[in-house]
């Protein structure tokens, strides 16, 4: 069973590609969902994060407010590094578990590991291929501002806090270009997935 790593910069359209793959019958491991699960109130990671960043990162119900946490760490490289030190080992451990479970039980020909930080977290070591979704900077900023209700500078800070697309391209086996419309990206994804779904 092949494991395909799907990645892309923030607001590149990676989630769109992931949902197209899901509609084609792919089994998706969403690293973002995994990261939410490991931060649920009462978990070891939750306790460490509240200790580290304070109660101001919490919502009224006591759960971590990911937007507040994001705003805090994206403005401070040291805090972002600390957040990653705390969360990444737990995320990697859980992803490995899910892959092993699927290898034992699954009937799929391939698993998609959907992870924005696939390369930064060195998750590419766990996959057979890397698919990278790319988009031009102007479109990326516009989409991010609209999606997360951010001003231009906040959107730019979030993009700058990530590895550049040029650096990510060095790790990519396949590049999915998301500069056109939905049908254009759908065709590219169907072609790539078609290799595994026969």
C-alpha positions as CSV (number, residue, x, y, z in Angstrom):
1,X,0.0,0.0,0.0
2,X,1.5,3.3,-1.1
3,X,1.4,6.4,1.1
4,X,1.2,9.7,-0.8
5,X,2.1,12.9,1.0
6,X,-0.1,15.8,-0.1
7,X,1.2,19.3,0.8
8,X,1.1,22.9,-0.2
9,X,1.5,26.4,1.2
10,X,-1.3,28.0,3.2
11,X,-4.3,28.8,1.0
12,X,-2.8,27.0,-1.9
13,X,-5.9,24.8,-2.4
14,X,-4.5,21.7,-0.7
15,X,-7.9,21.1,1.0
16,X,-9.6,21.3,-2.4
17,X,-7.3,18.6,-3.7
18,X,-7.9,16.6,-0.6
19,X,-11.7,16.8,-1.0
20,X,-11.4,15.8,-4.7
21,X,-9.3,12.7,-3.6
22,X,-11.9,11.9,-0.9
23,X,-14.7,12.0,-3.5
24,X,-12.6,9.6,-5.7
25,X,-12.5,7.1,-2.8
26,X,-9.1,7.9,-1.3
27,X,-8.5,7.2,2.4
28,X,-7.2,10.6,3.8
29,X,-5.2,11.1,7.0
30,X,-5.6,14.9,7.7
31,X,-2.7,16.1,9.8
32,X,-4.8,19.1,10.9
33,X,-7.5,16.9,12.3
34,X,-4.8,14.8,14.1
35,X,-3.3,18.0,15.5
36,X,-6.8,19.0,16.8
37,X,-7.3,15.6,18.4
38,X,-4.0,15.7,20.3
39,X,-4.9,19.2,21.7
40,X,-8.3,18.2,23.2
41,X,-8.9,19.3,26.8
42,X,-7.4,16.8,29.2
43,X,-4.7,15.4,26.9
44,X,-1.0,15.6,27.8
45,X,-0.4,18.0,24.9
46,X,-3.3,20.3,26.0
47,X,-1.8,20.5,29.5
48,X,1.7,21.3,28.2
49,X,0.3,24.0,25.9
50,X,-1.7,25.8,28.6
51,X,1.3,25.7,30.9
52,X,3.5,27.1,28.2
53,X,1.3,29.8,26.6
54,X,-1.1,30.6,29.4
55,X,-4.9,30.5,29.8
56,X,-5.4,33.3,27.3
57,X,-5.2,30.7,24.5
58,X,-8.4,29.0,25.8
59,X,-12.0,29.5,24.7
60,X,-14.8,29.9,27.3
61,X,-15.5,26.1,27.2
62,X,-11.8,25.5,28.3
63,X,-10.7,24.1,24.9
64,X,-7.8,25.6,23.1
65,X,-8.7,28.4,20.7
66,X,-6.6,27.6,17.7
67,X,-7.0,31.1,16.2
68,X,-5.7,32.8,19.4
69,X,-2.9,30.3,19.6
70,X,-2.1,30.9,15.9
71,X,-2.1,34.7,16.3
72,X,0.3,34.4,19.2
73,X,2.8,32.1,17.6
74,X,2.8,33.4,14.0
75,X,4.0,36.8,15.3
76,X,6.9,35.2,17.3
77,X,9.3,32.7,15.7
78,X,10.5,31.5,19.1
79,X,6.9,30.7,20.2
80,X,6.2,29.0,16.9
81,X,9.3,26.8,17.3
82,X,8.2,26.0,20.9
83,X,4.6,25.1,19.7
84,X,6.2,22.8,17.1
85,X,8.5,21.1,19.6
86,X,5.5,20.3,21.8
87,X,3.0,19.2,19.1
88,X,5.0,17.6,16.3
89,X,6.2,14.4,18.0
90,X,2.7,13.6,19.1
91,X,1.2,14.3,15.7
92,X,3.9,12.1,14.1
93,X,3.2,9.3,16.6
94,X,-0.5,9.3,15.9
95,X,-0.1,9.5,12.1
96,X,2.2,6.4,12.2
97,X,-0.4,4.6,14.2
98,X,-3.1,5.4,11.7
99,X,-0.9,4.3,8.7
100,X,-0.2,1.0,10.5
101,X,-3.9,0.4,11.3
102,X,-4.8,1.0,7.6
103,X,-2.0,-1.3,6.4
104,X,-3.4,-4.0,8.5
105,X,-7.1,-3.5,7.8
106,X,-7.4,-1.4,4.7
107,X,-8.3,-2.4,1.3
108,X,-7.1,0.8,-0.3
109,X,-4.3,0.9,-2.8
110,X,-3.0,4.2,-1.4
111,X,-3.3,6.4,1.6
112,X,-3.2,10.2,1.3
113,X,-1.4,12.0,4.1
114,X,-2.7,15.6,3.9
115,X,-0.2,17.8,5.8
116,X,0.6,21.5,5.3
117,X,4.0,20.9,7.1
118,X,4.8,17.6,5.5
119,X,8.3,18.7,4.6
120,X,9.0,20.8,7.6
121,X,8.0,17.9,9.9
122,X,10.1,15.5,7.8
123,X,6.9,13.5,7.2
124,X,8.2,12.9,3.7
125,X,10.2,10.1,5.2
126,X,6.9,8.2,5.9
127,X,5.6,8.5,2.3
128,X,6.3,7.0,-1.1
129,X,5.5,10.1,-3.1
130,X,5.1,13.9,-2.4
131,X,2.3,15.8,-4.3
132,X,2.7,19.6,-4.0
133,X,-0.1,22.0,-4.7
134,X,1.2,25.4,-5.9
135,X,-0.4,28.7,-6.5
136,X,0.9,32.2,-7.3
137,X,1.7,34.5,-4.4
138,X,-0.9,37.1,-5.3
139,X,-3.7,34.6,-5.4
140,X,-2.5,33.0,-2.2
141,X,-2.6,36.3,-0.3
142,X,-6.0,37.1,-1.6
143,X,-7.4,33.7,-0.7
144,X,-5.9,33.7,2.7
145,X,-7.2,37.2,3.5
146,X,-10.7,36.2,2.5
147,X,-10.6,32.7,4.1
148,X,-9.3,33.7,7.5
149,X,-10.6,37.3,7.5
150,X,-7.0,38.7,7.8
151,X,-5.5,42.0,6.7
152,X,-2.7,42.0,4.1
153,X,0.2,42.1,6.6
154,X,-1.2,39.2,8.8
155,X,-1.7,37.1,5.7
156,X,1.8,37.9,4.5
157,X,3.2,37.0,7.9
158,X,1.5,33.6,7.8
159,X,2.9,32.9,4.4
160,X,6.4,34.0,5.4
161,X,6.3,31.8,8.5
162,X,6.2,28.7,6.2
163,X,8.8,27.2,4.0
164,X,8.9,28.8,0.6
165,X,7.2,26.9,-2.3
166,X,10.6,27.0,-4.2
167,X,12.1,25.0,-1.3
168,X,9.1,22.6,-1.1
169,X,9.4,21.9,-4.9
170,X,12.8,20.2,-4.2
171,X,10.9,17.4,-2.4
172,X,8.0,17.1,-4.8
173,X,7.5,14.1,-7.0
174,X,4.4,15.7,-8.6
175,X,3.3,19.3,-8.8
176,X,-0.5,20.2,-8.9
177,X,-1.0,23.7,-10.3
178,X,-3.9,25.5,-8.8
179,X,-3.7,28.8,-10.6
180,X,-6.7,28.1,-12.9
181,X,-10.3,26.9,-12.1
182,X,-11.7,24.0,-10.3
183,X,-12.0,21.8,-13.4
184,X,-8.3,22.3,-14.2
185,X,-7.2,21.1,-10.8
186,X,-9.8,18.2,-10.8
187,X,-8.3,16.9,-14.1
188,X,-4.8,16.9,-12.7
189,X,-5.9,15.1,-9.5
190,X,-7.9,12.5,-11.4
191,X,-4.9,11.7,-13.6
192,X,-2.6,11.3,-10.6
193,X,-5.1,9.2,-8.6
194,X,-5.9,7.1,-11.6
195,X,-2.5,5.4,-11.3
196,X,-3.7,3.9,-7.9
197,X,-7.3,3.3,-8.5
198,X,-7.1,0.8,-11.3
